[in-house]
Structure formats: structure tokens, C-alpha cells
Amino acid sequence: MNSFGSSTSMVVKGRSAGLPLEGPGLVSDHRGQRPQSRFLRPLSRHHFTELPFCVRHPTNISAKANFFAPLIMKTLGLLGGMSWESTTTYYQEINRRVRHVQGGLHSARCVIFSFDFAEIEALQHADKWKEAGDLLNDAAAKLKLAGADAIVLCTNTMHFVSDGIEAASQLPLIHIVDPTADRILQRGFSSVGLLGTRFTMEKEFYMTRLAQRYGLTVIVPDESDRAIVHSIIYTELCNGIIAEASREAYSKVIRNLAKAGAECLILGCTEIGLLVNEADCELPVFDTAQIHATAAADWAMSIEPASNN
């Protein structure tokens, strides 16, 4: 009987010690025969010292998690292209998070459906939200077929028509508001200023979720400031244009939100983080693109469960 509680002995073939084990045929028993499962089985003391440190010392939780991480990584399905400027941010932030947690050459398992944003933008401004939602649902179903385990909608505004995604794809949707609100509450804030597209700032879907689920007071800019914020998003940020005059215009809007009682600021459009950061802002900033991407990566690594209930 060995230290794992079994008399079976096995040797590891096909990989150097310390690297993850994947695929069939990498583990054989002491007779060179293939076992019924490709996953690790108990080893004899003779081979115990050849194992990585994290397996020889299972109390080293961090190292052990890193060793087994490739076996539990889930695949994220990204609904992107709205616009692709912020989808690039998502892809970078998700992979940076995975590399930070797991180290080495680890990266996220992702599949991306990238829309032609001109088509989506036309539907938004024509108030054809049902048609826009149908496109999201169809794309989410395609991500399911491509192997996704959860859907990440890489835009704030299109969460307005996100209700059908889970039913269409039979996958969980990692909602952008939830990890953002959690971060805000962890910092002890109760009143938030919200910047985003006109749709996000004026329609109830975003503010209602923040208020009813998390008890947050939401303050939005006045009519003229909303027009400025919205215009800069669509004419500049979605086209990759970063203008100092627009940065100053946003700073003025943010100062007005602070005067109205906002304790912190939600960048409720995934492109706004290209223009505004906390170093240039008088309020603490919560960048939804960064927060959402990190939450998605953590879910894929099983650090936190996804919940959209």
C-alpha cells in the first residue's frame, strides 16, 4: 500500500516532470499497459520523488492548483465587435488574468464571435432592439456549438437585449453589472455616477439592476452632458480616436456628477476606459471592461462561480 492508499503503481510517460498531463496515452502502468482513464492514478514510492513538487506536497495549494489548472479550464465564448476596440481590451485582460494566476505560458481558452458593428449601431439608433437581440441570440448559439462553456457579452449597451442569450445558447451569461457592483460594494460606496451610451444612461435595464440587486444609488449626467458622452463614444472612441479635448469634456461631466453626489464612477461603456482612467479623475473609477474580463477569466479558472440569477 503506497502513500496514496493503493497498491497500484504507475509511471508517467511522454512528459517531463513538472509539466501538465493532457491527452490519452500519457499515463501507463508498470507493465506498460494503458489504463482505463487518462487522468493520474496512485503512484508507487519508487516514482513518487519524480513528481512535481506540487503533487509531492499537496498542502502547497497554489502550486497544486497551477499543476492541475489545464484540466479544469473552461472555454469562454465572447460576443465581441461592439466595438472591436473594446473587444481587444477584453482579450488582453482575460489572458493577462490567466497568466497572472497560473503563470508560465498559460492563456485563456476562448472563442470569439465578432460582429460588424456598423450593423449593430444602425439597429440601435433605429430603435430595432428586437432585431439586435435576435442577432445576439443566434451568435450565442453558434458559440455553444464552437465549444463555449459560458457567454461573455463584451459591451454594456447590448445587455439591454441580453435576456434571450441563456435560453438560445443553453449557457450561463456572465453579466457585466454583477462583478462591477460587487467591486463597488467591496470598496464601501453606495452612490455611483454612470457614464455610457445614451441607451445605457437612459434606459432602465442597467440602473435598475444596480439599484434593485445591489442597493446602489445611480446618478447620470444631465441631458446636455449625456449628449456629449454619447457622441464621443460613437464618433471617436469606437473609431480608436483619443482626443484631449474629449478627455477634458469628460472630466467636466465627471466633476458635475461628483457635485451631484456621486462617490465613484462606473465607466458603463467598454470604450470609455480608452479615454478615462483613475489617475485623471477626481472620483474612484470602476472600468467595466476590465472588471468584466477579470470576472470571466476567474470563472473559466473556477475561482468564482458564475451567477446570473
C-alpha positions as CSV (number, residue, x, y, z in Angstrom):
1,M,0.0,0.0,0.0
2,N,1.5,3.3,-1.0
3,S,1.0,6.8,0.5
4,F,-2.0,7.5,-1.8
5,G,-3.9,4.5,-0.3
6,S,-3.5,2.0,-3.2
7,S,-1.1,-0.8,-4.1
8,T,-1.3,0.1,-7.8
9,S,1.9,1.5,-9.2
10,M,2.2,3.7,-12.3
11,V,4.8,5.6,-14.3
12,V,4.4,8.8,-16.2
13,K,5.5,8.7,-19.8
14,G,5.5,11.3,-22.6
15,R,6.1,14.4,-20.5
16,S,8.9,15.8,-18.3
17,A,8.1,16.1,-14.6
18,G,6.6,19.5,-13.8
19,L,4.5,19.9,-17.0
20,P,0.7,19.3,-17.2
21,L,-0.5,16.0,-18.3
22,E,-3.0,16.1,-21.2
23,G,-4.4,13.7,-23.8
24,P,-4.7,9.9,-23.9
25,G,-1.8,7.6,-23.8
26,L,0.4,9.8,-21.5
27,V,0.0,7.5,-18.4
28,S,0.9,3.8,-18.4
29,D,1.1,1.3,-15.6
30,H,4.2,-0.5,-14.5
31,R,3.5,-3.2,-17.1
32,G,3.4,-0.6,-19.9
33,Q,-0.3,-1.2,-20.4
34,R,-2.7,1.6,-20.9
35,P,-5.1,2.3,-18.0
36,Q,-8.8,2.9,-18.4
37,S,-8.5,6.6,-17.6
38,R,-6.0,9.2,-18.9
39,F,-6.0,11.0,-15.5
40,L,-3.5,10.5,-12.8
41,R,-3.7,7.3,-10.7
42,P,-1.8,6.4,-7.5
43,L,1.9,6.0,-7.9
44,S,4.4,3.9,-6.1
45,R,7.0,5.3,-3.7
46,H,9.6,4.5,-6.3
47,H,8.2,7.0,-8.7
48,F,6.8,9.5,-6.1
49,T,10.0,11.5,-6.0
50,E,9.9,12.1,-9.8
51,L,6.6,14.0,-9.5
52,P,6.4,17.8,-9.4
53,F,6.7,19.5,-6.0
54,C,3.1,20.5,-6.1
55,V,1.9,16.9,-6.2
56,R,4.5,15.5,-3.8
57,H,3.4,18.2,-1.3
58,P,-0.4,18.6,-1.8
59,T,-0.6,21.2,1.1
60,N,1.0,23.6,-1.3
61,I,-2.4,24.6,-2.7
62,S,-1.3,27.3,-5.1
63,A,1.3,25.1,-6.8
64,K,-1.1,22.2,-6.9
65,A,-3.9,24.4,-8.5
66,N,-1.4,25.6,-11.1
67,F,-0.4,22.0,-11.9
68,F,-4.0,20.8,-12.5
69,A,-5.3,24.0,-14.0
70,P,-5.2,22.9,-17.6
71,L,-7.6,20.0,-16.8
72,I,-10.3,22.4,-15.4
73,M,-10.0,25.4,-17.7
74,K,-13.4,26.3,-19.2
75,T,-13.9,27.9,-22.6
76,L,-15.3,31.4,-22.8
77,G,-17.5,32.5,-25.7
78,L,-17.0,36.2,-26.4
79,L,-19.7,38.2,-28.2
80,G,-17.5,41.0,-29.5
81,G,-17.0,43.6,-32.2
82,M,-19.3,46.1,-30.5
83,S,-16.9,47.8,-31.0
84,W,-13.7,45.8,-31.7
85,E,-11.7,48.4,-29.9
86,S,-13.0,47.2,-26.6
87,T,-13.1,43.6,-27.6
88,T,-9.3,43.8,-27.9
89,T,-9.2,45.0,-24.3
90,Y,-11.3,42.0,-23.3
91,Y,-9.0,39.5,-25.0
92,Q,-5.9,41.1,-23.5
93,E,-7.3,41.4,-19.9
94,I,-8.7,37.9,-19.9
95,N,-5.4,36.4,-20.9
96,R,-3.4,38.7,-18.6
97,R,-5.5,37.5,-15.7
98,V,-5.0,33.8,-16.6
99,R,-1.2,34.4,-16.9
100,H,-1.1,36.2,-13.6
101,V,-3.0,33.5,-11.7
102,Q,-1.5,30.4,-13.4
103,G,1.9,31.7,-14.5
104,G,4.1,30.5,-17.3
105,L,2.7,30.2,-20.8
106,H,-0.9,29.7,-19.7
107,S,-3.6,31.6,-21.5
108,A,-7.4,31.5,-21.7
109,R,-9.5,29.2,-23.8
110,C,-11.7,31.5,-25.9
111,V,-13.9,31.5,-28.9
112,I,-15.0,34.9,-30.3
113,F,-17.9,35.9,-32.4
114,S,-17.1,39.4,-33.7
115,F,-20.0,41.5,-35.2
116,D,-19.8,44.1,-37.9
117,F,-20.5,47.0,-35.5
118,A,-22.0,49.1,-38.3
119,E,-24.9,46.7,-38.5
120,I,-25.5,46.7,-34.7
121,E,-25.1,50.5,-34.4
122,A,-27.7,51.0,-37.2
123,L,-30.2,48.8,-35.3
124,Q,-29.5,50.6,-32.0
125,H,-30.2,54.1,-33.4
126,A,-33.2,52.9,-35.4
127,D,-34.7,51.5,-32.1
128,K,-34.7,48.0,-33.6
129,W,-33.7,46.3,-30.4
130,K,-35.6,43.0,-31.0
131,E,-33.6,42.5,-34.2
132,A,-30.4,43.3,-32.5
133,G,-31.3,40.8,-29.7
134,D,-32.0,38.1,-32.2
135,L,-28.5,38.6,-33.7
136,L,-27.0,38.2,-30.2
137,N,-29.0,35.0,-29.6
138,D,-28.0,33.5,-32.9
139,A,-24.4,34.3,-32.3
140,A,-24.5,32.9,-28.7
141,A,-25.9,29.6,-30.0
142,K,-23.0,29.4,-32.5
143,L,-20.5,29.9,-29.7
144,K,-22.1,27.0,-27.9
145,L,-21.6,24.8,-31.0
146,A,-18.0,26.1,-31.1
147,G,-17.4,24.7,-27.6
148,A,-18.0,27.6,-25.3
149,D,-19.0,26.9,-21.7
150,A,-20.2,30.4,-20.9
151,I,-21.1,33.6,-22.8
152,V,-19.3,37.0,-22.2
153,L,-21.1,39.9,-23.9
154,C,-18.3,42.4,-24.4
155,T,-20.4,45.5,-24.3
156,N,-22.6,47.3,-21.8
157,T,-25.3,48.7,-24.1
158,M,-26.2,45.4,-25.6
159,H,-27.0,43.9,-22.2
160,F,-30.3,45.7,-22.8
161,V,-31.3,42.8,-25.1
162,S,-29.3,40.0,-23.3
163,D,-32.3,38.3,-21.7
164,G,-32.6,35.7,-24.5
165,I,-28.9,34.7,-24.6
166,E,-29.0,32.0,-22.0
167,A,-32.1,30.3,-23.5
168,A,-30.7,30.5,-27.0
169,S,-27.3,29.1,-26.1
170,Q,-28.2,26.9,-23.1
171,L,-25.1,28.5,-21.4
172,P,-24.7,30.9,-18.5
173,L,-24.2,34.6,-19.3
174,I,-21.6,36.3,-17.1
175,H,-23.4,39.7,-16.7
176,I,-21.3,42.8,-16.8
177,V,-23.2,44.6,-14.0
178,D,-22.7,42.0,-11.3
179,P,-18.9,41.9,-10.9
180,T,-18.9,45.7,-11.2
181,A,-21.4,46.1,-8.4
182,D,-19.6,43.6,-6.3
183,R,-16.4,45.7,-6.6
184,I,-18.2,48.9,-5.7
185,L,-19.7,47.4,-2.6
186,Q,-16.4,45.9,-1.5
187,R,-15.0,49.4,-1.6
188,G,-17.8,50.7,0.6
189,F,-19.5,53.0,-1.9
190,S,-23.3,53.5,-2.1
191,S,-23.7,56.2,-4.7
192,V,-22.4,55.9,-8.2
193,G,-22.1,58.1,-11.2
194,L,-22.8,56.3,-14.5
195,L,-21.2,57.1,-17.9
196,G,-22.2,55.2,-21.0
197,T,-24.1,55.4,-24.2
198,R,-27.3,57.3,-24.2
199,F,-29.1,53.9,-24.2
200,T,-27.2,52.8,-21.0
201,M,-27.7,56.1,-19.2
202,E,-31.4,56.5,-20.1
203,K,-32.9,53.0,-20.3
204,E,-33.8,51.3,-17.1
205,F,-32.1,47.9,-17.6
206,Y,-28.7,49.0,-16.2
207,M,-29.7,51.4,-13.4
208,T,-32.5,49.0,-12.2
209,R,-30.1,46.1,-11.8
210,L,-27.6,48.3,-9.8
211,A,-30.4,49.7,-7.6
212,Q,-32.6,46.6,-7.0
213,R,-30.0,43.9,-6.8
214,Y,-27.2,45.9,-5.0
215,G,-28.9,48.8,-3.4
216,L,-26.8,51.4,-5.2
217,T,-28.0,54.9,-5.9
218,V,-27.3,55.7,-9.5
219,I,-26.6,59.3,-10.8
220,V,-26.5,60.0,-14.5
221,P,-25.4,63.2,-16.3
222,D,-28.0,65.8,-17.3
223,E,-29.3,65.9,-20.9
224,S,-26.6,68.1,-22.4
225,D,-23.8,66.1,-20.7
226,R,-25.4,62.8,-21.8
227,A,-25.3,64.0,-25.4
228,I,-21.6,64.8,-25.2
229,V,-20.7,61.5,-23.6
230,H,-22.8,59.5,-26.2
231,S,-21.4,61.4,-29.2
232,I,-17.7,61.0,-28.2
233,I,-18.3,57.2,-27.8
234,Y,-19.7,56.7,-31.3
235,T,-17.8,59.2,-33.3
236,E,-14.4,58.9,-31.6
237,L,-13.8,56.0,-29.2
238,C,-15.4,53.3,-31.4
239,N,-13.1,54.5,-34.2
240,G,-10.0,54.4,-32.0
241,I,-9.8,58.2,-31.8
242,I,-8.5,59.6,-28.5
243,A,-8.7,63.4,-28.3
244,E,-7.5,65.6,-25.4
245,A,-10.5,67.9,-25.9
246,S,-12.8,65.0,-25.4
247,R,-10.9,63.9,-22.3
248,E,-11.4,67.4,-20.9
249,A,-15.1,67.3,-21.8
250,Y,-15.5,64.0,-19.9
251,S,-13.6,65.5,-16.9
252,K,-16.2,68.3,-16.8
253,V,-19.1,65.8,-16.9
254,I,-17.4,63.8,-14.1
255,R,-17.0,66.9,-11.9
256,N,-20.7,67.6,-12.4
257,L,-21.5,64.0,-11.2
258,A,-19.3,64.5,-8.1
259,K,-21.2,67.7,-7.3
260,A,-24.5,65.8,-7.7
261,G,-23.4,63.3,-5.0
262,A,-21.6,60.5,-6.9
263,E,-19.0,58.8,-4.7
264,C,-17.4,56.9,-7.5
265,L,-17.7,56.4,-11.3
266,I,-18.8,53.5,-13.4
267,L,-17.3,53.5,-16.9
268,G,-20.5,52.0,-18.3
269,C,-19.3,51.8,-21.8
270,T,-16.4,49.4,-22.6
271,E,-14.7,52.0,-24.8
272,I,-14.6,54.8,-22.2
273,G,-11.6,53.2,-20.5
274,L,-9.6,54.1,-23.6
275,L,-10.1,57.8,-22.6
276,V,-10.7,58.0,-18.9
277,N,-8.6,56.4,-16.1
278,E,-8.5,56.9,-12.3
279,A,-5.3,58.9,-12.4
280,D,-7.0,61.7,-14.4
281,C,-10.3,61.5,-12.4
282,E,-11.4,63.0,-9.2
283,L,-13.6,60.0,-8.4
284,P,-12.6,56.4,-7.9
285,V,-13.2,54.6,-11.3
286,F,-14.7,51.2,-12.0
287,D,-13.8,50.2,-15.5
288,T,-16.5,47.7,-16.6
289,A,-14.4,46.2,-19.4
290,Q,-11.5,45.4,-17.1
291,I,-13.7,44.1,-14.2
292,H,-15.9,42.0,-16.5
293,A,-12.9,40.5,-18.3
294,T,-11.3,39.6,-15.0
295,A,-14.5,38.0,-13.7
296,A,-14.8,36.0,-16.8
297,A,-11.3,34.7,-16.6
298,D,-11.8,33.8,-12.9
299,W,-14.9,31.9,-13.8
300,A,-13.1,30.0,-16.5
301,M,-10.4,29.0,-13.9
302,S,-13.2,28.1,-11.5
303,I,-12.0,30.7,-9.0
304,E,-15.6,32.1,-8.6
305,P,-18.9,30.6,-9.8
306,A,-20.8,32.5,-12.5
307,S,-24.3,33.6,-11.4
308,N,-26.9,35.5,-13.4
309,N,-29.8,34.8,-11.2
